[in-house]
Amino acid sequence: MKLMFASDIHGSEYYAEKLRRAYIKEGADKLILLGDLLYHGPRNDLPRDYAPKKVIEILNGMKEEILCVRGNCDTEVDQMMLDFPILADYSLIYADGRTMYLTHGHKFNPDNPPALKKGDYLINGHTHIPAIRNMGDYTYINPGSVSIPKADSGHSYMIYENDCFRLMELI
């Protein structure tokens, strides 16, 4: 199983299209979006080519490929425009004998983790900073941000394959 994880598109047509192309190139089985799809939020500057309606078209064209959780900038009106579910606060994936707890990160995160079993993964976005960190009982994973990276990181996503996460940059 090959999974692609991405977060924080924030309405950027430019980076949503780059993400779509990377997904095709990677040949992943599923695109996991960790929230903040359309709106840039009051704390962020407008991302490059801010065009939420175009992002809707790109993502709806991939609707069968996407599993998504709700970000703090995602709303019911966004759900009305998208053809796949986006309003779940979390989701779970079982892979290679481990649970992947998927969430955006504004509620559950390393400072406030959900109940996890030793060896599980907590996977979230929200901070716009990539991370692969052993937290003792679980591993914390953050793919960073597709469109508005922070802390000198790049426009990034992650690939999970063969029980291993790899940080990748959009090119």
Backbone as CSV, one residue per row, in Angstrom:
resi,resn,N_x,N_y,N_z,CA_x,CA_y,CA_z,C_x,C_y,C_z
1,MET,0.844,-1.171,0.000,0.000,0.000,0.000,0.891,1.236,0.000
2,LYS,0.564,2.184,-0.873,1.297,3.447,-0.966,0.303,4.580,-0.755
3,LEU,0.541,5.379,0.293,-0.344,6.483,0.634,0.396,7.806,0.506
4,MET,-0.320,8.824,0.035,0.230,10.171,-0.056,-0.513,11.049,0.947
5,PHE,0.229,11.753,1.797,-0.340,12.632,2.814,-0.003,14.075,2.477
6,ALA,-1.029,14.950,2.547,-0.808,16.373,2.281,-1.761,17.188,3.140
7,SER,-1.389,18.436,3.377,-2.209,19.291,4.224,-2.077,20.743,3.805
8,ASP,-3.060,21.521,4.193,-2.978,22.978,4.116,-2.742,23.507,2.694
9,ILE,-3.682,23.179,1.798,-3.665,23.728,0.438,-4.076,25.201,0.467
10,HIS,-5.001,25.551,1.332,-5.436,26.944,1.559,-5.830,27.691,0.285
11,GLY,-6.494,26.997,-0.642,-7.065,27.675,-1.803,-6.106,27.992,-2.923
12,SER,-4.895,27.461,-2.895,-3.909,27.740,-3.941,-4.098,26.812,-5.138
13,GLU,-4.573,27.379,-6.238,-4.711,26.587,-7.461,-3.350,26.066,-7.914
14,TYR,-2.347,26.903,-7.838,-1.000,26.543,-8.290,-0.504,25.282,-7.572
15,TYR,-0.581,25.274,-6.233,-0.063,24.136,-5.477,-1.019,22.953,-5.465
16,ALA,-2.311,23.180,-5.601,-3.251,22.065,-5.737,-2.960,21.292,-7.025
17,GLU,-2.656,22.008,-8.085,-2.328,21.344,-9.350,-0.997,20.601,-9.241
18,LYS,-0.017,21.200,-8.586,1.260,20.510,-8.373,1.053,19.227,-7.553
19,LEU,0.169,19.316,-6.550,-0.140,18.144,-5.734,-0.805,17.061,-6.577
20,ARG,-1.750,17.444,-7.420,-2.421,16.482,-8.302,-1.411,15.759,-9.188
21,ARG,-0.498,16.523,-9.773,0.521,15.932,-10.642,1.464,15.014,-9.865
22,ALA,1.830,15.425,-8.653,2.702,14.588,-7.823,2.001,13.282,-7.464
23,TYR,0.696,13.363,-7.177,-0.070,12.162,-6.845,-0.042,11.167,-8.009
24,ILE,-0.251,11.662,-9.197,-0.219,10.797,-10.384,1.182,10.205,-10.552
25,LYS,2.201,11.043,-10.445,3.587,10.585,-10.609,3.965,9.538,-9.557
26,GLU,3.532,9.742,-8.321,3.859,8.807,-7.235,3.157,7.468,-7.402
27,GLY,2.001,7.453,-8.074,1.245,6.211,-8.227,0.702,5.693,-6.904
28,ALA,0.349,6.622,-6.011,-0.173,6.233,-4.690,-1.575,5.645,-4.827
29,ASP,-1.955,4.853,-3.816,-3.275,4.228,-3.793,-4.353,5.167,-3.257
30,LYS,-3.967,6.153,-2.458,-4.929,7.066,-1.850,-4.218,8.368,-1.506
31,LEU,-4.943,9.481,-1.652,-4.470,10.798,-1.243,-5.178,11.148,0.056
32,ILE,-4.411,11.301,1.130,-4.953,11.645,2.438,-4.749,13.142,2.640
33,LEU,-5.855,13.903,2.721,-5.776,15.343,2.941,-6.115,15.638,4.393
34,LEU,-5.253,16.385,5.045,-5.370,16.648,6.473,-5.942,18.030,6.770
35,GLY,-6.801,18.529,5.893,-7.570,19.728,6.172,-7.005,21.025,5.623
36,ASP,-7.811,22.083,5.813,-7.545,23.438,5.321,-7.348,23.441,3.798
37,LEU,-8.434,23.098,3.109,-8.382,22.932,1.663,-8.567,24.227,0.882
38,LEU,-9.604,25.017,1.221,-10.015,26.116,0.350,-9.708,27.515,0.871
39,TYR,-9.836,27.739,2.153,-9.712,29.087,2.701,-8.313,29.286,3.288
40,HIS,-7.761,30.486,3.149,-6.399,30.746,3.621,-6.336,31.080,5.106
41,GLY,-7.454,31.475,5.700,-7.488,31.784,7.127,-6.962,33.173,7.426
42,PRO,-7.374,33.746,8.532,-6.993,35.117,8.854,-5.535,35.271,9.285
43,ARG,-4.876,34.179,9.656,-3.482,34.271,10.103,-2.484,34.157,8.970
44,ASN,-2.926,33.720,7.804,-2.018,33.469,6.688,-2.185,34.521,5.599
45,ASP,-1.093,34.826,4.924,-1.181,35.640,3.716,-1.828,34.792,2.630
46,LEU,-2.317,35.449,1.584,-2.873,34.703,0.456,-1.773,33.863,-0.185
47,PRO,-2.061,32.592,-0.438,-1.054,31.769,-1.111,-1.003,32.107,-2.602
48,ARG,0.028,31.624,-3.253,0.197,31.832,-4.689,-1.040,31.332,-5.436
49,ASP,-1.539,32.148,-6.365,-2.699,31.813,-7.208,-3.895,31.356,-6.372
50,TYR,-4.267,32.182,-5.410,-5.421,31.892,-4.558,-6.683,31.868,-5.410
51,ALA,-7.255,30.699,-5.578,-8.432,30.510,-6.430,-9.205,29.290,-5.927
52,PRO,-9.933,29.438,-4.815,-10.625,28.280,-4.235,-11.545,27.548,-5.211
53,LYS,-12.214,28.260,-6.107,-13.095,27.578,-7.057,-12.315,26.653,-7.984
54,LYS,-11.110,27.039,-8.342,-10.263,26.177,-9.178,-9.773,24.968,-8.367
55,VAL,-9.470,25.196,-7.092,-9.064,24.082,-6.226,-10.212,23.086,-6.102
56,ILE,-11.440,23.582,-5.995,-12.618,22.707,-5.951,-12.655,21.813,-7.189
57,GLU,-12.447,22.399,-8.369,-12.447,21.620,-9.615,-11.361,20.542,-9.596
58,ILE,-10.160,20.926,-9.170,-9.044,19.970,-9.139,-9.360,18.817,-8.191
59,LEU,-9.784,19.143,-6.975,-10.040,18.095,-5.984,-11.258,17.249,-6.334
60,ASN,-12.319,17.869,-6.835,-13.496,17.077,-7.235,-13.153,16.109,-8.363
61,GLY,-12.201,16.477,-9.201,-11.750,15.576,-10.260,-11.007,14.358,-9.728
62,MET,-10.629,14.411,-8.457,-9.901,13.304,-7.823,-10.715,12.667,-6.702
63,LYS,-11.991,12.924,-6.641,-12.804,12.568,-5.467,-12.714,11.103,-5.059
64,GLU,-12.551,10.197,-5.996,-12.463,8.775,-5.650,-11.133,8.427,-4.998
65,GLU,-10.157,9.292,-5.134,-8.809,9.042,-4.633,-8.584,9.588,-3.225
66,ILE,-9.502,10.427,-2.719,-9.249,11.240,-1.527,-9.937,10.711,-0.276
67,LEU,-9.195,10.718,0.821,-9.719,10.578,2.173,-9.312,11.860,2.888
68,CYS,-10.262,12.545,3.526,-9.987,13.868,4.071,-10.535,14.013,5.484
69,VAL,-9.823,14.788,6.307,-10.320,15.205,7.609,-10.435,16.733,7.612
70,ARG,-11.227,17.225,8.542,-11.546,18.647,8.618,-10.422,19.456,9.267
71,GLY,-10.085,20.567,8.619,-9.153,21.519,9.201,-9.895,22.642,9.892
72,ASN,-9.183,23.457,10.630,-9.819,24.563,11.339,-10.346,25.641,10.402
73,CYS,-9.936,25.658,9.148,-10.453,26.613,8.160,-11.540,26.011,7.267
74,ASP,-11.872,24.738,7.438,-12.880,24.068,6.608,-14.260,24.202,7.253
75,THR,-15.270,24.495,6.418,-16.617,24.753,6.932,-17.662,23.949,6.165
76,GLU,-18.886,24.030,6.653,-20.000,23.348,5.995,-20.207,23.853,4.567
77,VAL,-19.978,25.136,4.323,-20.147,25.655,2.960,-19.088,25.057,2.029
78,ASP,-17.890,24.793,2.547,-16.875,24.113,1.734,-17.362,22.715,1.349
79,GLN,-17.966,22.028,2.318,-18.481,20.686,2.061,-19.547,20.701,0.971
80,MET,-20.347,21.762,0.914,-21.384,21.868,-0.119,-20.783,21.917,-1.519
81,MET,-19.530,22.355,-1.630,-18.882,22.506,-2.930,-18.041,21.287,-3.329
82,LEU,-17.657,20.492,-2.346,-16.770,19.364,-2.607,-17.555,18.059,-2.657
83,ASP,-17.158,17.172,-3.548,-17.881,15.921,-3.800,-17.346,14.737,-2.994
84,PHE,-16.605,14.999,-1.937,-16.096,13.958,-1.049,-16.184,14.507,0.378
85,PRO,-16.291,13.645,1.369,-16.458,14.115,2.746,-15.212,14.822,3.275
86,ILE,-15.432,15.977,3.947,-14.310,16.725,4.517,-14.524,17.105,5.981
87,LEU,-15.659,16.787,6.567,-16.002,17.343,7.875,-15.736,16.426,9.073
88,ALA,-15.092,15.299,8.857,-14.754,14.420,9.986,-13.573,15.018,10.753
89,ASP,-13.686,15.072,12.072,-12.593,15.608,12.880,-11.374,14.693,12.878
90,TYR,-11.594,13.405,12.631,-10.478,12.465,12.563,-10.902,11.260,11.731
91,SER,-9.923,10.490,11.343,-10.163,9.226,10.658,-9.052,8.272,11.079
92,LEU,-9.290,6.984,10.901,-8.302,5.970,11.244,-8.003,5.104,10.028
93,ILE,-6.740,4.770,9.879,-6.303,3.818,8.865,-5.490,2.757,9.590
94,TYR,-5.720,1.513,9.250,-4.933,0.418,9.798,-4.016,-0.087,8.695
95,ALA,-2.705,0.008,8.928,-1.745,-0.416,7.914,-0.529,-1.031,8.592
96,ASP,-0.082,-2.140,8.079,1.140,-2.783,8.563,1.106,-3.006,10.076
97,GLY,-0.073,-3.365,10.604,-0.216,-3.670,12.017,-0.245,-2.470,12.937
98,ARG,-0.390,-1.279,12.378,-0.419,-0.052,13.178,-1.664,0.762,12.849
99,THR,-2.055,1.580,13.811,-3.147,2.525,13.580,-2.554,3.876,13.220
100,MET,-3.089,4.465,12.169,-2.758,5.840,11.809,-3.948,6.695,12.210
101,TYR,-3.742,7.573,13.177,-4.789,8.494,13.637,-4.600,9.778,12.851
102,LEU,-5.550,10.074,11.959,-5.476,11.225,11.059,-6.336,12.358,11.601
103,THR,-5.771,13.528,11.723,-6.512,14.698,12.187,-5.792,15.940,11.666
104,HIS,-6.433,17.087,11.774,-5.781,18.301,11.276,-4.679,18.778,12.207
105,GLY,-4.915,18.736,13.503,-3.886,19.120,14.450,-4.261,20.268,15.360
106,HIS,-5.393,20.904,15.099,-5.799,22.020,15.966,-6.475,21.531,17.243
107,LYS,-6.918,20.277,17.266,-7.506,19.691,18.474,-6.573,18.638,19.061
108,PHE,-6.254,17.626,18.270,-5.330,16.589,18.705,-3.987,16.803,18.024
109,ASN,-2.920,16.746,18.819,-1.563,17.004,18.356,-0.603,16.465,19.419
110,PRO,0.706,16.601,19.250,1.618,16.062,20.264,1.420,16.656,21.664
111,ASP,0.912,17.870,21.759,0.640,18.455,23.073,-0.669,17.951,23.674
112,ASN,-1.546,17.419,22.841,-2.836,16.883,23.272,-3.159,15.643,22.433
113,PRO,-2.411,14.558,22.639,-2.609,13.384,21.781,-3.877,12.605,22.136
114,PRO,-4.459,11.948,21.132,-5.569,11.029,21.417,-5.006,9.760,22.054
115,ALA,-5.887,8.860,22.451,-5.446,7.569,22.999,-4.818,6.758,21.865
116,LEU,-3.555,6.474,21.991,-2.820,5.717,20.989,-2.133,4.533,21.646
117,LYS,-1.983,3.472,20.875,-1.286,2.274,21.334,0.191,2.399,20.950
118,LYS,1.053,1.782,21.688,2.486,1.818,21.380,2.705,1.390,19.928
119,GLY,3.438,2.198,19.196,3.733,1.904,17.795,2.816,2.599,16.807
120,ASP,1.724,3.213,17.283,0.790,3.898,16.392,1.376,5.217,15.880
121,TYR,0.671,5.788,14.912,1.051,7.076,14.329,-0.016,8.118,14.629
122,LEU,0.411,9.316,14.994,-0.447,10.493,15.032,-0.028,11.340,13.849
123,ILE,-0.959,11.535,12.904,-0.636,12.241,11.664,-1.531,13.466,11.549
124,ASN,-0.913,14.641,11.508,-1.684,15.869,11.351,-0.893,16.920,10.582
125,GLY,-1.608,17.949,10.153,-1.006,19.102,9.492,-1.027,20.269,10.458
126,HIS,-1.667,21.363,10.050,-1.967,22.548,10.856,-0.772,23.457,11.123
127,THR,0.372,22.926,11.502,1.508,23.782,11.848,2.264,24.289,10.620
128,HIS,2.073,23.628,9.489,2.768,23.931,8.237,4.261,23.609,8.323
129,ILE,4.639,22.780,9.301,6.031,22.411,9.507,6.143,20.888,9.469
130,PRO,6.901,20.329,8.523,7.026,18.876,8.433,7.728,18.282,9.658
131,ALA,7.320,17.056,9.997,7.936,16.373,11.131,7.767,14.871,11.007
132,ILE,8.779,14.157,11.395,8.734,12.721,11.659,9.468,12.577,12.985
133,ARG,8.705,12.332,14.063,9.292,12.402,15.398,8.823,11.236,16.258
134,ASN,9.766,10.517,16.826,9.456,9.452,17.764,9.069,10.101,19.090
135,MET,7.840,9.839,19.532,7.333,10.436,20.769,7.357,9.427,21.921
136,GLY,8.109,8.364,21.763,8.168,7.319,22.794,7.192,6.208,22.494
137,ASP,5.916,6.415,22.820,4.909,5.386,22.581,4.340,5.417,21.162
138,TYR,4.436,6.541,20.489,3.897,6.670,19.133,4.835,7.546,18.308
139,THR,4.583,7.581,17.006,5.356,8.429,16.100,4.470,9.548,15.596
140,TYR,4.977,10.763,15.673,4.268,11.943,15.188,4.726,12.243,13.763
141,ILE,3.734,12.407,12.883,3.994,12.668,11.467,3.252,13.931,11.059
142,ASN,3.941,14.844,10.364,3.312,16.040,9.808,3.916,16.269,8.426
143,PRO,3.083,16.263,7.371,3.619,16.450,6.022,3.958,17.897,5.684
144,GLY,3.751,18.837,6.615,3.989,20.243,6.311,2.825,20.829,5.542
145,SER,3.089,21.860,4.769,2.038,22.531,4.009,2.329,22.486,2.515
146,VAL,1.281,22.230,1.764,1.383,22.256,0.310,1.651,23.681,-0.176
147,SER,0.949,24.675,0.394,1.000,26.018,-0.192,1.633,27.114,0.662
148,ILE,1.649,26.965,1.983,2.172,28.029,2.846,3.119,27.408,3.885
149,PRO,4.293,26.939,3.454,5.208,26.322,4.407,5.746,27.346,5.405
150,LYS,6.090,26.838,6.592,6.649,27.698,7.638,7.956,27.099,8.151
151,ALA,8.702,27.899,8.923,9.968,27.485,9.538,10.984,27.049,8.480
152,ASP,11.043,27.791,7.390,12.011,27.524,6.317,11.866,26.139,5.688
153,SER,10.687,25.552,5.785,10.454,24.268,5.120,9.975,24.531,3.691
154,GLY,9.928,23.481,2.896,9.477,23.606,1.518,8.009,23.235,1.375
155,HIS,7.488,23.404,0.189,6.122,22.988,-0.167,6.160,21.458,-0.223
156,SER,5.503,20.815,0.739,5.790,19.401,0.928,4.558,18.519,1.085
157,TYR,4.825,17.218,0.964,3.867,16.151,1.225,4.666,14.959,1.713
158,MET,3.997,13.906,2.131,4.696,12.685,2.543,4.132,11.475,1.827
159,ILE,5.004,10.519,1.646,4.638,9.221,1.084,4.860,8.170,2.160
160,TYR,3.863,7.299,2.327,3.985,6.140,3.210,3.985,4.899,2.337
161,GLU,5.015,4.081,2.514,5.109,2.827,1.773,6.049,1.894,2.529
162,ASN,5.689,0.621,2.631,6.516,-0.387,3.310,6.878,0.042,4.729
163,ASP,5.871,0.524,5.477,6.034,0.914,6.880,7.075,2.028,7.060
164,CYS,7.178,2.918,6.073,8.160,3.995,6.111,7.549,5.277,5.539
165,PHE,7.808,6.407,6.202,7.368,7.715,5.716,8.553,8.445,5.087
166,ARG,8.303,9.094,3.941,9.328,9.906,3.281,8.751,11.299,3.029
167,LEU,9.492,12.322,3.410,9.113,13.704,3.135,9.515,14.048,1.713
168,MET,8.594,14.612,0.962,8.838,14.948,-0.432,8.496,16.432,-0.656
169,GLU,9.175,17.054,-1.590,8.883,18.444,-1.944,8.183,18.493,-3.286
170,LEU,7.212,19.388,-3.388,6.536,19.590,-4.663,7.514,20.284,-5.619
171,ILE,7.589,19.761,-6.839,8.468,20.371,-7.851,7.660,20.762,-9.064
